[in-house]
Amino acid sequence: MDHLGCKGYWVPKSEALEVTKFAIEVGFRHIDCAHVYQNEEHVGQAIRSKIADGTVKREDIFYTSKLWCTFLRPELVRPALEKSLKNLHLDYVDLYIIHFPLAMKPGEELLPKDENGKLIGDSVDLCHTWEALEKCKDAGLAKSIGVSNFNHKQLEKILNKPGLKYKPVCNQVECHPYLNQSKLLDFCKSHDIVLVAYGALGSQRVKEWVNLNLPVLLEDSVLCAIAKKHKQTPALVVLRYQIQRGVVVLAKSYNKKRIKENIQVFDFELTPEDMKAIDGLNKNKRYYEFLVGVGHPEYPFSEEY
């Protein structure tokens, strides 16, 4: 898993093809996508075209897909992965992860709600979901398996599961200087689980999904000062911060100039003082609160970490 990946979240279908091809051309090899992003067909097309023209081989690409909340029942796991593979026209994914620990009512709707607009949950033991993911790994459909948006108690539940065959290789969570996840990072490191950061640059200001009360991360004066000192952008500073603390970081952009710029994160280093100053920005505040899931018994963000 490359330390820097390209995330396909909210990249419109029309742009996903071009953007993914461009990202591969400039050197990205770790591509993060999901069923719920509804653009896997285009991302898969981009990967295949870059294999066909000799830019990369399939084994050069590290492709992640995610199991959405309406498919957490064990019998739905493999069919969901097979559907992603069919859309992608790929034989396997490098990593398949549980997108969110909230089981929702199975069906076509991605966010099933009742007449009052309340999310319709489903009762699923995540350990049983995990066993179904283990079977997908054994079948060669996924090289590795992991989780996303799990708190440490939910991770512990899987790690302590009797008969555990494979532990999660990663936990993909929101992580940036305003939510630096230091306790969860320590927990993951102690179990050899890689912490993968999404929302690493803050967020796009999409009101349905994002807490707009938080300031814009990349306008932070401390980050801007450090960026100026290194003659880099604030975005590169926050990406570099994660890499230096052993976090795999996903950068989401469909702006070609910024995609190309993000790969330059390996061209400089932050000092221990810079790292300490950025650590000091932590507010334990989320941009992505997923408030629609608050009443669900498995809602992960009520725990401290």
Disulfide bonds with the S-S distance in Angstrom:
none
